[in-house]
Amino acid sequence: MNKKKYFITIEGGEGSGKTTQAALIKEYLELKGYKTLLTREPGGTVSAEAIRNILLDPNSKLVPLSELFLYEAARAQHIEEVIMPALKSGKVVVCDRFTDATAAYQGHGRGLNLQFINKFNSEASLGLIPILTIYLDIEPSKGLHKAKGLHKEYCGKNGDRLERESIQFHNKVRKGYLNQAEKYPKRIKVVKTQSNLEKTQELIRKIIDTVL
């Protein structure tokens, strides 16, 4: 049924609900008859998951370049080991975060050079570009409030390493995502998070139906 290579990514700030929505996208695609792989960044492989633990650990003291290099290292492994093989086998791949997250967090959030990041992203991903990116937009203050209550592994009132960043940082990240959406409107679709996940998923499904 799936003759094309479909790579779909879902993006969003902390507490946007993207992980839940990604799982619902997979469920929807499978109901439509597509063999689907759900994966995430950073993560998806043994080594990339280990890197994820470093990146989210509140005790990790990482300078922006070190943070960027770790994300790209995890991505390179993820692409070679998981994403490309799945696409070649005919599966639809749904990925929770991808290169747009790097542009938003490390570029706009950390202030690293976007041209450098774009080149690094392209190298690490072997030039792979999603056919569709869903960006779930939420006010950072609302998203952080939700995120800190959900992630028990780094619990506490301060959340994980990224959740502990200032509201100013998260506002920059949001602006970064919206900037990406302005640059690539055909690929990136902005979905405002709704009052419940079912309403948000309904909006996402309408977008997906126009692509598949």
Number of C-alpha atoms within 10 A of each C-alpha: 9 13 7 12 17 20 22 24 26 25 27 27 26 23 23 23 21 23 19 12 20 25 16 17 21 20 14 16 19 14 10 11 10 17 17 21 19 19 21 20 20 27 21 22 19 12 14 23 17 14 19 18 13 17 22 17 16 16 10 12 12 13 9 16 12 12 18 22 13 19 25 24 16 23 27 18 20 25 18 14 13 15 24 18 12 19 17 11 11 17 22 24 23 25 25 25 25 22 23 23 23 25 27 26 24 22 23 23 21 19 14 16 12 15 11 11 19 16 11 18 23 15 14 21 21 14 11 15 16 19 15 20 28 24 27 23 21 20 16 22 13 12 20 23 15 15 20 20 14 13 14 11 10 16 13 11 11 16 23 21 17 16 24 15 14 9 13 11 19 25 16 19 26 23 16 22 26 19 15 18 19 13 11 12 13 11 17 23 20 19 17 14 21 15 8 9 14 12 11 17 20 12 14 21 15 10 16 17 9 7 12 13
